[in-house]
Amino acid sequence: MFEPQPTLELLFEQLGLDASEEAIDQFIKTHQLPADVALHQADFWTTGQRQFLESHWEKDDDWAIVVDELNQQVHVDSSPEV
């Protein structure tokens, strides 16, 4: 059986969040993290969401690419300016 390549939209669905483009953009804007806070350690996740993010990050599987993409996007405000 064919499994779709994980995307940001599918990640949001897996996390039980609204996966519309507008909702994802809003989530990213309103959930910026300091540089020293890992994505899965953010206090806005439920235990299940946190476990999903951390386990796929550690497995370095197909989901890890999308988790990393979200990680980068929620750390934009903490990135040093060039």
DSSP file (Angstrom, degrees, kcal/mol; ACC not computed):
  #  RESIDUE AA STRUCTURE BP1 BP2  ACC     N-H-->O    O-->H-N    N-H-->O    O-->H-N    TCO  KAPPA ALPHA  PHI   PSI    X-CA   Y-CA   Z-CA
    1    1 A M              0   0    0      0, 0.0     2,-0.4     0, 0.0     0, 0.0   0.000 360.0 360.0 360.0 137.8    0.0    0.0    0.0
    2    2 A F        -     0   0    0      1,-0.0     0, 0.0     0, 0.0     0, 0.0  -0.624 360.0-160.0 -80.7 128.0    1.2    3.5   -0.9
    3    3 A E        -     0   0    0     -2,-0.4    -1,-0.0     3,-0.0     0, 0.0  -0.931  24.4-116.3-107.5 131.2    1.8    5.9    2.0
    4    4 A P        -     0   0    0      0, 0.0     3,-0.1     0, 0.0    -1,-0.0  -0.307  33.4-100.9 -65.3 147.0    1.9    9.5    1.1
    5    5 A Q        -     0   0    0      1,-0.1     5,-0.1    58,-0.0    58,-0.0  -0.489  49.6-101.5 -63.1 130.3    5.1   11.4    1.7
    6    6 A P        -     0   0    0      0, 0.0     2,-0.3     0, 0.0    -1,-0.1  -0.261  47.0-179.3 -57.4 140.9    4.7   13.4    4.9
    7    7 A T     >  -     0   0    0     -3,-0.1     4,-2.5     1,-0.1     5,-0.2  -0.828  44.7-100.8-130.4 170.0    3.9   17.1    4.5
    8    8 A L  H  > S+     0   0    0     -2,-0.3     4,-2.3     1,-0.2     5,-0.2   0.892 124.6  53.0 -59.9 -39.0    3.4   20.0    6.9
    9    9 A E  H  > S+     0   0    0      1,-0.2     4,-2.0     2,-0.2    -1,-0.2   0.925 110.1  46.6 -63.1 -44.6   -0.3   19.6    6.3
   10   10 A L  H  > S+     0   0    0      2,-0.2     4,-2.7     1,-0.2    -2,-0.2   0.868 109.7  55.0 -65.9 -35.7   -0.2   15.9    7.1
   11   11 A L  H  X S+     0   0    0     -4,-2.5     4,-2.0     2,-0.2    -2,-0.2   0.936 107.8  48.5 -61.3 -46.0    1.9   16.6   10.2
   12   12 A F  H  <>S+     0   0    0     -4,-2.3     5,-3.1     1,-0.2     4,-0.3   0.892 111.5  50.4 -62.6 -38.6   -0.7   19.0   11.5
   13   13 A E  H ><5S+     0   0    0     -4,-2.0     3,-1.5     1,-0.2    -1,-0.2   0.928 109.2  51.2 -63.2 -44.2   -3.4   16.4   10.8
   14   14 A Q  H 3<5S+     0   0    0     -4,-2.7    -1,-0.2     1,-0.3    -2,-0.2   0.845 109.4  51.1 -60.3 -33.9   -1.4   13.8   12.7
   15   15 A L  T 3<5S-     0   0    0     -4,-2.0    -1,-0.3    -5,-0.2    -2,-0.2   0.469 118.6-113.4 -83.5  -1.5   -1.1   16.3   15.6
   16   16 A G  T < 5S+     0   0    0     -3,-1.5     2,-0.2    -4,-0.3    -3,-0.2   0.754  73.8 131.1  77.1  24.4   -4.9   16.8   15.6
   17   17 A L  S   <S-     0   0    0     -5,-3.1    -1,-0.3    -6,-0.2     2,-0.2  -0.696  71.4 -84.6-108.3 160.3   -4.5   20.4   14.5
   18   18 A D        -     0   0    0     -2,-0.2    -1,-0.1     1,-0.1    -5,-0.1  -0.475  39.0-163.8 -61.2 125.6   -6.3   22.4   11.7
   19   19 A A        +     0   0    0     -2,-0.2    -1,-0.1     4,-0.1    -6,-0.1   0.205  43.5 124.0-103.6  14.7   -4.2   21.7    8.6
   20   20 A S  S  > S-     0   0    0      1,-0.1     4,-2.6    -8,-0.1     5,-0.2  -0.404  73.3-115.4 -71.3 155.1   -5.4   24.5    6.4
   21   21 A E  H  > S+     0   0    0      1,-0.2     4,-2.4     2,-0.2     5,-0.2   0.899 116.7  49.6 -57.2 -42.5   -2.8   26.8    5.0
   22   22 A E  H  > S+     0   0    0      1,-0.2     4,-2.4     2,-0.2    -1,-0.2   0.908 111.1  48.7 -64.7 -42.5   -4.2   29.7    6.9
   23   23 A A  H  > S+     0   0    0      2,-0.2     4,-2.7     1,-0.2    -2,-0.2   0.894 111.4  49.5 -66.5 -39.8   -4.2   27.8   10.2
   24   24 A I  H  X S+     0   0    0     -4,-2.6     4,-2.5     2,-0.2    -2,-0.2   0.934 111.7  48.6 -64.5 -45.6   -0.7   26.5    9.7
   25   25 A D  H  X S+     0   0    0     -4,-2.4     4,-2.2    -5,-0.2    -2,-0.2   0.917 113.3  47.6 -59.0 -43.9    0.6   30.1    9.0
   26   26 A Q  H  X S+     0   0    0     -4,-2.4     4,-2.2     2,-0.2    -2,-0.2   0.906 110.3  52.1 -65.4 -42.1   -1.3   31.4   12.1
   27   27 A F  H  X S+     0   0    0     -4,-2.7     4,-1.0     1,-0.2    -2,-0.2   0.937 110.7  47.7 -58.6 -47.5    0.1   28.6   14.3
   28   28 A I  H  < S+     0   0    0     -4,-2.5     3,-0.5     1,-0.2    -1,-0.2   0.903 112.8  48.7 -62.8 -42.0    3.7   29.4   13.2
   29   29 A K  H  < S+     0   0    0     -4,-2.2     3,-0.5     1,-0.2    -1,-0.2   0.863 118.0  39.8 -65.3 -36.2    3.2   33.1   13.7
   30   30 A T  H  < S+     0   0    0     -4,-2.2    -1,-0.2     1,-0.2    -2,-0.2   0.427 112.7  54.2 -97.9   0.8    1.7   32.6   17.2
   31   31 A H     <  +     0   0    0     -4,-1.0    -1,-0.2    -3,-0.5    -2,-0.1  -0.142  67.9 155.0-127.1  38.6    4.0   29.8   18.5
   32   32 A Q        -     0   0    0     -3,-0.5    43,-0.2    43,-0.1    42,-0.1  -0.435  28.3-151.2 -67.4 141.0    7.5   31.2   18.0
   33   33 A L        -     0   0    0     41,-3.5    45,-0.3    38,-0.2     6,-0.1  -0.845  16.6-107.3-116.3 149.2   10.0   29.6   20.3
   34   34 A P    >   -     0   0    0      0, 0.0     3,-1.9     0, 0.0    44,-0.1  -0.358  39.7-108.1 -65.3 156.3   13.3   30.8   21.8
   35   35 A A  T 3  S+     0   0    0      1,-0.3    40,-0.0    43,-0.1    -2,-0.0   0.787 117.0  57.0 -58.7 -29.6   16.4   29.3   20.3
   36   36 A D  T 3  S+     0   0    0      2,-0.1     2,-0.6     1,-0.0    -1,-0.3   0.373  89.4  85.8 -88.2   6.4   17.1   27.2   23.5
   37   37 A V  S <  S-     0   0    0     -3,-1.9     5,-0.1     3,-0.0    -4,-0.1  -0.929  73.9-139.0-110.7 116.4   13.6   25.5   23.4
   38   38 A A    >>  -     0   0    0     -2,-0.6     3,-1.4     1,-0.1     4,-0.5  -0.384  24.1-113.7 -68.5 150.0   13.4   22.3   21.3
   39   39 A L  G >4 S+     0   0    0      1,-0.3     3,-1.4     2,-0.2    -1,-0.1   0.909 116.4  48.3 -51.3 -49.9   10.2   21.9   19.3
   40   40 A H  G 34 S+     0   0    0      1,-0.3    -1,-0.3    13,-0.1    14,-0.1   0.633 106.5  59.3 -71.5 -11.5    9.0   18.9   21.2
   41   41 A Q  G <4 S+     0   0    0     -3,-1.4    -1,-0.3     3,-0.0    -2,-0.2   0.492  75.2 122.0 -92.7  -4.3    9.7   20.6   24.5
   42   42 A A    X<  -     0   0    0     -3,-1.4     3,-1.2    -4,-0.5     8,-0.0  -0.301  66.5-131.6 -61.5 142.2    7.4   23.5   23.9
   43   43 A D  T 3  S+     0   0    0      1,-0.2    -1,-0.1     0, 0.0    -3,-0.0   0.519  96.7  72.8 -76.4  -3.9    4.7   23.9   26.5
   44   44 A F  T 3  S+     0   0    0    -13,-0.1    -1,-0.2     2,-0.0     2,-0.2   0.536  79.5  91.8 -88.5  -4.8    1.8   24.2   24.0
   45   45 A W  S <  S-     0   0    0     -3,-1.2     2,-0.1    -5,-0.1    -5,-0.0  -0.593  73.8-127.1 -86.9 149.8    1.9   20.5   23.0
   46   46 A T     >  -     0   0    0     -2,-0.2     4,-2.6     1,-0.1     5,-0.2  -0.417  36.0-101.2 -78.2 169.2   -0.1   17.7   24.6
   47   47 A T  H  > S+     0   0    0      1,-0.2     4,-2.5     2,-0.2     5,-0.2   0.919 124.2  49.2 -58.9 -44.1    1.8   14.7   25.8
   48   48 A G  H  > S+     0   0    0      2,-0.2     4,-2.2     1,-0.2    -1,-0.2   0.897 111.6  48.0 -63.8 -41.9    0.8   12.7   22.7
   49   49 A Q  H  > S+     0   0    0      2,-0.2     4,-2.5     1,-0.2     5,-0.2   0.923 112.2  50.2 -63.6 -44.0    1.8   15.5   20.3
   50   50 A R  H  X S+     0   0    0     -4,-2.6     4,-2.6     1,-0.2     5,-0.2   0.918 111.0  48.7 -60.8 -45.0    5.1   15.8   22.1
   51   51 A Q  H  X S+     0   0    0     -4,-2.5     4,-2.7    -5,-0.2     5,-0.3   0.899 110.5  51.3 -64.0 -41.0    5.8   12.1   21.9
   52   52 A F  H  X S+     0   0    0     -4,-2.2     4,-2.1     2,-0.2     5,-0.2   0.950 113.3  44.4 -60.5 -49.8    4.9   12.0   18.2
   53   53 A L  H  X S+     0   0    0     -4,-2.5     4,-1.9     1,-0.2    -2,-0.2   0.932 117.0  44.8 -61.7 -47.7    7.3   14.8   17.4
   54   54 A E  H  X S+     0   0    0     -4,-2.6     4,-2.5    -5,-0.2    -1,-0.2   0.910 112.3  50.8 -66.3 -42.4   10.2   13.5   19.6
   55   55 A S  H  X S+     0   0    0     -4,-2.7     4,-2.1    -5,-0.2    -1,-0.2   0.905 113.3  44.1 -65.9 -40.2    9.9    9.9   18.4
   56   56 A H  H  X>S+     0   0    0     -4,-2.1     4,-1.1    -5,-0.3     5,-1.1   0.845 112.0  53.4 -74.4 -31.2    9.9   10.7   14.7
   57   57 A W  H  <5S+     0   0    0     -4,-1.9     3,-0.3    -5,-0.2    -2,-0.2   0.938 112.7  44.4 -63.1 -45.7   12.8   13.2   15.2
   58   58 A E  H  <5S+     0   0    0     -4,-2.5    -2,-0.2     1,-0.2    -1,-0.2   0.852 110.9  53.2 -69.1 -34.9   14.8   10.5   16.9
   59   59 A K  H  <5S-     0   0    0     -4,-2.1    -1,-0.2    -5,-0.2    -2,-0.2   0.740  95.1-145.2 -70.2 -22.2   13.9    7.8   14.3
   60   60 A D  T  <5 +     0   0    0     -4,-1.1    -3,-0.2    -3,-0.3    -2,-0.1   0.906  47.6 147.1  54.5  44.0   15.1   10.2   11.6
   61   61 A D    >>< -     0   0    0     -5,-1.1     3,-0.9     1,-0.0     4,-0.7  -0.150  69.5 -72.3 -94.3-167.1   12.4    8.8    9.3
   62   62 A D  H >> S+     0   0    0      1,-0.3     4,-0.8     2,-0.2     3,-0.7   0.842 132.5  56.8 -59.1 -33.5   10.4   10.5    6.6
   63   63 A W  H 3> S+     0   0    0      1,-0.2     4,-2.8     2,-0.2     3,-0.4   0.811  92.2  71.1 -67.2 -28.3    8.4   12.5    9.3
   64   64 A A  H <> S+     0   0    0     -3,-0.9     4,-2.5    -8,-0.3    -1,-0.2   0.841  92.8  56.5 -59.1 -33.8   11.7   13.9   10.7
   65   65 A I  H <X S+     0   0    0     -4,-0.7     4,-1.7    -3,-0.7    -1,-0.2   0.917 111.7  41.6 -63.2 -43.0   12.1   16.1    7.6
   66   66 A V  H  X S+     0   0    0     -4,-0.8     4,-2.4    -3,-0.4    -2,-0.2   0.874 113.0  53.1 -74.4 -37.6    8.7   17.7    8.1
   67   67 A V  H  X S+     0   0    0     -4,-2.8     4,-2.6     1,-0.2    -2,-0.2   0.913 109.9  49.6 -61.3 -41.9    9.2   17.9   11.9
   68   68 A D  H  X S+     0   0    0     -4,-2.5     4,-2.6    -5,-0.2    -2,-0.2   0.885 107.8  54.0 -63.9 -38.9   12.5   19.7   11.2
   69   69 A E  H  X S+     0   0    0     -4,-1.7     4,-2.0     2,-0.2    -2,-0.2   0.935 111.4  44.4 -60.5 -46.3   10.7   22.1    8.8
   70   70 A L  H  X S+     0   0    0     -4,-2.4     4,-2.3     2,-0.2    -2,-0.2   0.912 111.1  55.3 -64.0 -41.7    8.2   23.0   11.5
   71   71 A N  H  X S+     0   0    0     -4,-2.6     4,-0.5     1,-0.2    -2,-0.2   0.924 109.1  46.7 -55.9 -47.1   11.0   23.4   14.0
   72   72 A Q  H >< S+     0   0    0     -4,-2.6     3,-0.8     1,-0.2    -1,-0.2   0.901 111.7  51.4 -62.9 -40.7   12.8   25.8   11.7
   73   73 A Q  H >< S+     0   0    0     -4,-2.0     3,-0.9     1,-0.2     4,-0.2   0.850 108.8  48.9 -70.0 -33.6    9.6   27.8   11.1
   74   74 A V  H 3< S+     0   0    0     -4,-2.3   -41,-3.5     1,-0.2    -1,-0.2   0.509 111.7  51.9 -84.4  -1.6    8.8   28.2   14.8
   75   75 A H  T XX S+     0   0    0     -3,-0.8     3,-0.9    -4,-0.5     4,-0.6   0.238  75.5 106.1-110.4  11.1   12.3   29.4   15.5
   76   76 A V  G X4 S+     0   0    0     -3,-0.9     3,-1.3     1,-0.3    -2,-0.1   0.910  78.7  52.0 -57.5 -44.9   12.4   32.1   12.8
   77   77 A D  G 34 S+     0   0    0      1,-0.3    -1,-0.3    -4,-0.2    -2,-0.1   0.719 109.8  50.0 -67.6 -19.7   12.1   34.9   15.4
   78   78 A S  G <4 S+     0   0    0     -3,-0.9    -1,-0.3   -45,-0.3    -2,-0.2   0.459  85.0 110.5 -97.7  -1.0   15.1   33.5   17.4
   79   79 A S  S << S-     0   0    0     -3,-1.3     2,-0.1    -4,-0.6    -3,-0.0  -0.516  77.6-109.2 -73.3 138.1   17.4   33.1   14.4
   80   80 A P        -     0   0    0      0, 0.0     2,-0.2     0, 0.0    -1,-0.1  -0.420  34.4-116.5 -66.1 141.0   20.3   35.5   14.4
   81   81 A E              0   0    0      1,-0.1    -3,-0.0    -2,-0.1     0, 0.0  -0.566 360.0 360.0 -79.7 142.5   20.0   38.2   11.7
   82   82 A V              0   0    0     -2,-0.2    -1,-0.1     0, 0.0     0, 0.0   0.413 360.0 360.0 -95.7 360.0   22.7   38.2    9.0
